[in-house]
Amino acid sequence: MSLLRKDGDKGDARAGAAEAALSIIAAGMRIIGNIETTGTLKIDGRIEGSVVGARQLMLGKSGVIHGNVNAGEVVVGGTVDGGIVANERLELQSSAVVNGDIDTKSIVVMEGAQINGAVHMQGIKTASSPAAQGSR
């Protein structure tokens, strides 16, 4: 633990370590329930629930999410059965399948990727913002 501490500033060192955290759901692993993280999440297994708050989410070719995704930057190589909100950027690789609506500021779609839903390319809206509610 002492390797992660800054001299004289223990609180910031722990916050920085948590922000840079990488979590991996390996192939063959199955999680039932929602996942909430502020770090980076790499999924090659199966999630039966939503993924919320990740700074970065990487879904490998063998990865499957049966639920919604809400993250900063999302890279999809596997299957998402649910909606995706990518606050900054969404990349759909050629093996990606998305069965749900997409809301993002920026999108990259490789040839072969499948989208079965609507794509919204405006700024991310929040329910509590009156300006956002009237922007459509």
N, C-alpha and C positions, 0 to 999 in steps of 0.2 A: 504494500500500500504506500510505502514511503516514496516509491518511484513516481507516483502520480501527483505528489504534493508539490506545490510551488513554495518557495521559501517565504514563510510568514503569512501565507494565504491559503489555509486549508479548505475553506468553503468554496472558493472559486475552482480549485483543483478538482474537487469531487463533482461539481457541476459540469466542468469541461469533460471529465471522463464519462459522465452519464450521457452528455450530448453526443459524444463520439462513439457511443456503444454500438456494437454490431451483434445482432442476434441472427442465428441461422436455424431454419427449420429444414432438416435434411430430408432427402428422398426416403420414403418408407415411413416417415413420421406423420401422424395425424393428430391434429388438435381440434377439439370441439369446444367452441366458445370464442368470444371476441378477444382480439389482441389490441392493446394500447401501448404505444411506445413513442418516444421523441427521437429515437436514434435511427439507425439503418437496419432494415430487415431484409434478409435474403431467404426466399422460400423455394424449396425444391420438393417439399412434401405437400400435404393437404390440410387446408384450414376450412373448417365448417363454422363460420362466423365472420364477423366484419373485422377489418384492420383499420385502425384509426390513429392519426397523429404522427405517423412516421415521417421523419425528414426525407428519407429515401426508402423506397420499396422496390426490390428486385424479385420478380417472379420468374423462376427458371422454366425451361421447356417442360419439365415433368411436374411443375407446380400447379396446384389447383386451389382457387379460393371460391367457396360457396358463400358469398356475402358481399357486402359493400366495401369499397376501398376509399379512404380519405387520407391523402398524404401529400407531401410537398412535391416530390419528384417520383414518378412511377415508371418502371421499365417492365413490360409484360412480355414474356416468352411463352407462357403457359395459358391456362384457362381461368377466366374470371366470370362466374355466374352471379352478377350483381352490378350495380353502378360503380363508376369510378369518378372521384373528384380528385384531380391532380392540381394543386394550388399553383404550381409553377410550370411543370412540364410532364408530358406523357409520351412515352415511346412504346410503340407496338411493333415487336419483332415479327419476322415472317411466320413464325409458328404460333403467334398469339391468337386467342379467341376470346372476345368479350361479348357476353350475352347480357347487355344492360346499357343504360345511358352513360355518356361521358360528358364531363364538364371540366374544361381546362383552359389555361391561357395559351399554351403552346403544345402542338402535337406533331409527332413524327410517326408515319405509318409505313412500314416496309411492305413491299409487294408480297402478297400471300396472307397477310394478317386479315382476320375476320372481325367485323363489328356488326353485331345484331342489336342495334339500338340507335338512339339519336346522339349526335355530337354537338355540344354547345361550346362555342369558341369565344365567349366573352369573358370579362373579368368574373372571378368567383364571387357569387352573391351570398350574403348571409341573411337569414330570416329576420334578424333584428334591425336591419338597415332599411329605412324608408326609401332612400334613394335607389337602392338595389331592387326593391320591390316594384318600383315604377319604371325601371329601365327597359322593360320589354315592351 
